[in-house]
């Protein structure tokens, strides 16, 4: 009888040991799997685009390299997981972990980025703008109101080349030359700029711009030369000016805040470090390419190109200063004013 009781007891102990061993094995497996992290990264840009080849792919490769392969990526280009307008909500909802974004597509959720960065004359070079905005995006109130409030965190910023003007029937040299013209813009602050110049802003997508220019729906476009080249628009205008520099939108990469907080600290640091470096690098790349596209356009002889004189630049600067004051009054927001003050302080440090 006693022997039978001992046999049962020993059997129970062996079962418990096997269960404990199994749990220990599972924990080790889970720990092993946790060492390898796969992040989903999405963009509306096609896989062969400049943005992918010169920014997103190098970003992913560098993060993987600096984490010794602990971080891998699943990449979804060309709106596979949603349109450009969905980029913020897709990251916030966890559809993707990281996404290419621009505040201009979500002005209600990101009013500072969408309304401040497009102010013409606010910064002298796009690398200055990128550096300064990258700094304030990690500080209050911008971090909380633009990003954390929406469930995301900024990890990279870049600013495309300054927007200039191309036209089909009139050469533009000074602000007054735009009066009465219909100019395609991307909306928001840029439409307000055109209104203040006496032009009629026409907010249409870049993909509709070829037909609009060709059919005379608009007299010109407000955009960069790299964008025009990308969408095959350089054969339509008759006149192109360089140096007007009527603002530019900010864009970059955002990550889901919960995903970010669950990452090991060393991986967080790598992602932020690579994001900042790649954002600046890509900003410089785009600026250099934009200059080359304009120079090639000038050499082709197909378009009459013009670069502003110093006196003409002064007239544009006078308009920019007046518009800035007008726009600040129109925003009339505590967070906007604080963000602008911080941005200009960062610019002073850079200069």
C-alpha positions, -999 to +999 in steps of 0.1 A: +000+000+000+028+024+010+047+014-021+017+022-043+014+056-026+051+064-033+047+053-069+018+077-074+037+105-057+068+099-078+047+098-109+031+131-101+065+147-094+078+135-128+047+150-145+053+183-128+090+183-137+081+176-174+056+205-173+082+228-158+108+218-183+083+224-211+076+259-197+113+267-195+118+255-230+089+277-242+103+308-224+137+303-241+120+299-275+100+331-269+132+349-258+149+337-289+121+349-311+120+382-293+156+388-303+145+391-339+121+419-346+103+424-378+088+459-385+063+466-413+072+498-432+049+513-459+049+541-484+027+554-512+058+558-534+065+530-560+093+506-554+116+522-580+110+558-569+138+581-557+122+582-522+125+545-519+159+540-535+176+570-518+159+571-484+137+542-474+158+513-485+190+528-471+172+535-438+161+499-435+195+485-445+213+507-420+190+498-391+194+461-399+231+465-401+236+485-369+214+461-349+234+431-362+203+417-380+181+419-349+157+442-368+143+431-401+117+449-423+087+439-444+084+466-470+051+476-486+056+503-514+031+517-539+001+520-515-001+483-509-014+489-474-033+522-480-031+555-498-009+585-489-038+601-470-041+569-449-004+569-437-010+585-403-041+565-394-025+532-406+004+537-382-018+548-354-041+518-358-011+493-361-018+484-397+019+492-403+046+499-378+064+526-397+053+548-426+064+575-449+042+606-441+036+643-447+014+666-425+000+681-457-022+650-462-036+653-426-038+690-418-065+686-392-044+661-372-011+679-379-018+716-381+016+729-372+036+708-397+011+714-425+007+752-420+041+763-407+067+746-429+052+759-461+056+796-451+079+810-479+111+826-467+110+810-433+144+793-438+172+799-463+179+763-473+160+730-470+187+714-449+183+742-424+146+736-424+150+698-420+175+702-391+154+727-372+121+709-376+137+676-366+147+692-334+114+707-324+095+676-335+111+658-305+100+686-281+069+700-265+044+712-279+051+697-313+059+662-301+026+659-281+002+678-303+014+666-338+025+631-330+019+614-296-017+627-296-021+607-328-004+576-315+028+580-334+063+592-329+086+610-355+118+592-364+129+610-396+122+643-413+132+656-448+122+686-468+120+684-506+134+711-528+119+746-526+089+750-549+093+774-578+070+784-606+066+772-642+041+787-666+028+782-701+022+817-713+039+843-691+074+846-677+075+851-639+102+874-624+086+894-596+055+888-574+033+911-595+038+888-625+015+862-610-016+884-608-045+870-627-029+836-634-044+802-625-017+783-606-018+746-596-010+742-559-011+714-534-035+734-512-032+747-476-007+774-470+004+773-507-031+783-519-031+812-494+003+823-508-012+824-544-042+843-532-020+869-516+000+872-549-032+879-568-032+845-585-060+819-585-049+788-567-062+755-583-058+725-559-055+694-580-034+663-576+000+661-593-013+632-615-040+655-629-016+683-636-004+672-671-040+674-685-047+706-666-016+723-681-021+709-715-058+719-717-053+754-702-072+746-670-042+762-652-016+786-665+012+772-644+024+751-615+039+757-581+062+727-574+098+715-576+116+705-608+123+670-595+085+665-590+079+678-626+105+654-639+091+625-619+056+630-634+067+638-669+056+675-668+088+692-681+077+692-718+047+714-712+058+748-697+073+775-718+088+794-689+106+783-657+121+804-629+146+794-603+150+810-569+114+820-561+115+794-533+078+795-523+081+771-494+081+733-493+062+706-473+079+686-446+077+648-447+095+618-432+089+587-412+067+580-382+065+549-360+036+535-339+042+548-303+033+515-286+056+496-310+084+521-303+080+518-265+081+480-267+115+481-285+147+476-265+164+509-258+194+503-279+172+496-309+152+527-302+184+547-303+195+531-336+162+539-353+162+575-342+199+580-351+195+565-385+163+584-391+179+617-384+210+610-405+190+597-435+165+625-434+193+651-437+211+631-463+180+627-484+172+664-481+206+673-495+203+647-523+170+661-534+183+697-535+213+688-556+191+668-580+166+696-583+194+720-593+206+695-619+171+690-634+168+728-638+202+731-654+194+703-678+161+720-686+180+753-693+205+735-716+178+717-736+166+751-749+130+738-749+120+760-720+129+797-714+146+795-679+154+824-657+172+829-624+163+858-602+185+889-599+193+903-564+168+931-568+141+907-578+149+884-548+145+914-526+110+920-539+101+883-532+116+886-497+094+917-490+064+897-500+074+867-478+078+890-447+043+904-453+028+870-459+044+856-428+028+882-406-006+876-423-004+839-419+007+840-382-024+862-374-046+838-393-034+808-373-037+826-340-028+795-320-007+791-289+009+759-300+016+773-335+032+804-322+053+785-297+064+760-324+073+789-347+094+806-320+112+773-313+118+767-350+133+801-355+155+797-324+169+764-339+175+782-371+196+808-353+217+780-338+224+766-372+233+799-388 
